Amino acid sequence: MLKTMHRYAGTSTVHMALGGGKTRLGGAQRLANSWGTLRLASTNIPTTQKGVIFYEHGGQLHYKELPVPKPKPNEILVNVKYSGVCHTDLHAWKGDWALPVKLPLVGGHEGAGVVVAKGENVTNFEIGDLAGIKWLNGSCMSCELCEQGHEPNCEHADLSGYTHDGSFQQYATADAVQAAQLPEGTDLAQVAPILCAGVTVYKALKTADVKPGQWVAISGASGGLGSLAVQYAKAMGLRVLGIDGGDDKKKLFHSVGGDVFIDYLKSKDLVYDIQEATQGGPHSAINVSVSEAAISLSAQYVRPCGTVVLVGLPAGAYVKSDVFSHVVKSISIKGSYVGNRVDTREAIDFFTRGLVKSPIKIIGLSQLPKVYGLMEEGKILGRYVVDTSK
């Protein structure tokens, strides 16, 4: 059964699972699978937890005991099992962007886990449901942008791991409206990168407006976003040219279904090689790399009437396209920023149907600084996912 408990005095009424009535047996079983033993008497949500927090940009990443957050009336409390590590997390830690960061901050925005408590106004989640914490933690849902489905662009957006403590901790909160609903039985480690990287590249491919059979070039094709972009593109019926550097990255690109790989470290003329391989240039270029030079180059090799989509966010970078060629080729340059609730649901559906898999490496949350170091050195293949229990 469900019972209302005033666990967090002065905050909100929070619903917690205390038993396994008929309607909640599935949820209780999910808790059993997650925690190892079925607890019918109490969820035993602790008051403290392990997490990684920093107090200044570029400062020490502290793996320490933190208070368990208290869900507001509109929020769910998720026992985060796994969290993907995104390049945005590195930017937030370093303070690379003009958008102010909450300090101190618990980063992370690809958290997958189990709902263990919820605010009194939450109606779309039950205790024991599987849930995902996204970059977009919440939005106002009443402005023009939200009404049109552009919630990520909301002026009042709340961002996980940036303006709202995120998923690099064992318990995290999320606005129930924006939290991702995950099907029962979902592999939480595998789905974690889908919640940001997957949704982001899927939305970028929709923004590119390419048709089945056409060519799409993916710059940074073997990174965390790129390796998922290749798979989404293939599932959407596209031909994929990947741009990255090194034999290991070439191997990963082909293992996830890519068609043609261009090694920028070996190419003497990237524009020529890309246009030659795609018979005139790709119909779209998806830039998920964090190289300003690579982004500007995409405006040169994309075919006439093609679309350049900007996704990666190198600090202080600009995209350069000479006006004459831009006009004569009639190319479009678009920005694509994560995805809305529809994009999220669709991206998760591709994953659930087995059309997309996350090439991940799992390490303990306490090893997060190591991942940041590898990111800065450009040595990451696929996606790192942290296990919050370690």
C-alpha positions, -999 to +999 in steps of 0.1 A: +000+000+000+010+037-002+010+058+028+016+095+032+044+104+055+055+139+066+092+128+064+104+162+054+088+187+078+083+222+065+089+212+028+060+192+013+040+161+017+060+132+003+046+099-007+068+068+001+064+031-006+057+012+026+042-019+013+033-041-017-004-039-023-019-054-055-015-023-076+021-016-065+035-051-065+054-043-097+069-012-082+079-031-050+095-058-072+115-032-090+127-019-057+136-055-048+156-059-080+174-026-074+182-029-037+187-067-036+160-074-010+123-066-008+115-042+020+078-042+027+081-023+060+099+008+048+120+023+020+145+034+046+156+065+026+188+077+044+194+112+054+229+112+039+245+098+008+276+097-013+281+122-040+307+144-059+306+181-053+328+211-061+328+245-045+347+266-071+353+263-109+382+240-116+385+232-079+388+199-062+360+174-069+351+161-035+337+126-031+319+129+002+288+125+024+260+149+013+225+154+026+197+136+007+177+163-011+140+169-002+115+167-031+093+197-036+055+192-042+062+189-080+093+167-078+103+131-075+132+118-055+152+093-076+176+067-061+202+072-089+219+039-098+240+051-128+248+084-144+265+091-177+293+116-179+288+144-205+312+170-218+288+195-205+297+183-170+333+192-177+323+227-189+302+233-158+330+223-135+355+246-154+330+275-157+335+277-194+301+293-203+286+327-196+255+311-181+260+312-143+265+279-125+250+271-091+279+269-065+285+246-048+273+221-073+267+184-077+271+178-115+255+152-137+224+151-159+222+115-172+209+098-141+189+066-142+173+050-112+142+043-091+116+066-077+116+064-039+096+094-029+074+120-046+058+154-038+021+157-032+013+172-066+030+144-086+006+122-106+026+107-134+050+086-113+045+060-087+070+047-061+091+020-076+089+034-112+121+037-131+129+073-140+156+093-158+170+127-148+178+149-178+197+181-185+163+199-185+153+194-149+122+216-152+107+246-170+079+270-164+055+252-188+035+285-193+056+307-215+053+309-253+083+286-258+071+259-235+036+260-251+052+254-285+072+224-272+105+243-269+109+237-231+147+236-233+147+272-245+125+284-216+139+315-200+132+299-166+146+265-173+162+246-144+192+225-155+204+193-138+241+195-129+242+232-136+215+253-118+201+223-100+222+196-082+224+167-105+229+130-107+265+126-095+250+115-062+229+086-049+197+105-045+186+134-067+154+154-074+137+162-107+105+180-118+081+151-125+069+167-157+103+167-173+117+135-157+120+107-183+097+077-178+116+045-184+100+011-192+101-016-165+131-038-170+153-011-186+190-016-182+198+015-162+235+017-170+228+014-207+200+039-208+218+066-188+236+082-218+204+082-238+189+107-214+212+135-227+236+123-254+209+102-271+182+127-269+205+155-280+218+138-312+183+124-321+169+160-319+199+172-340+191+147-367+155+158-367+167+194-370+188+185-400+157+174-418+175+147-438+156+120-457+163+082-457+191+074-481+208+108-478+243+114-464+249+128-430+284+136-417+291+134-380+321+153-367+334+136-336+318+104-346+333+081-321+328+101-289+299+098-265+275+118-286+289+107-319+287+070-314+250+074-306+244+098-335+257+072-359+232+046-346+202+069-346+211+080-381+213+044-394+180+036-376+165+066-395+177+052-428+206+075-434+240+069-448+267+080-423+301+094-428+321+098-396+350+122-390+374+114-361+410+105-355+427+072-348+423+035-356+405+028-324+379+054-332+376+040-367+370+006-353+343+018-329+326+038-357+322+008-379+312-014-350+281+008-344+271+007-381+289+037-397+295+036-435+326+057-443+352+069-419+375+099-426+405+101-403+413+138-400+448+129-386+456+112-419+437+133-445+456+159-465+424+175-478+394+169-456+369+189-477+379+170-508+379+136-491+345+141-476+329+154-507+344+126-528+331+099-504+296+114-504+294+122-541+292+160-536+291+164-499+268+153-471+232+166-471+238+175-435+267+178-410+261+172-373+289+188-353+292+170-319+329+176-316+343+205-295+366+217-322+360+252-336+380+244-367+359+213-374+327+232-370+337+259-395+350+233-420+316+217-421+302+248-438+327+241-466+321+204-472+283+203-468+266+200-502+246+229-518+212+233-500+226+213-471+223+219-434+250+224-408+238+215-373+257+229-343+256+207-311+290+207-295+298+238-274+336+246-274+342+275-251+343+309-268+340+294-303+325+308-335+313+292-367+328+309-398+312+307-432+322+330-460+291+349-472+296+343-509+297+305-506+270+305-480+246+323-503+256+307-536+254+272-520+222+282-501+233+263-470+216+265-436+233+267-402+212+257-373+217+253-336+201+222-318+198+222-281+189+189-263+153+179-268+118+182-254+095+156-239+085+142-273+121+139-284+129+121-252+102+096-255+111+089-291+148+086-283+141+061-255+118+041-278+147+036-303+168+023-274+140+001-260+135-015-294+172-024-296+180-001-325+205+020-304+230+007-278+253+027-256+290+019-260+298+024-223+325+018-197+313+017-161+334+030-133+328+041-097+314+076-090+345+082-068+366+080-101+348+109-117+380+131-117+397+105-139+370+108-165+373+146-166+410+142-172+404+118-202+379+142-216+403+171-215+429+149-233+404+138-260+409+101-251+374+089-246+358+062-267+320+060-264+306+070-230+317+067-194+290+058-169+294+061-131+280+036-107+269+056-077+274+027-053+312+028-058 
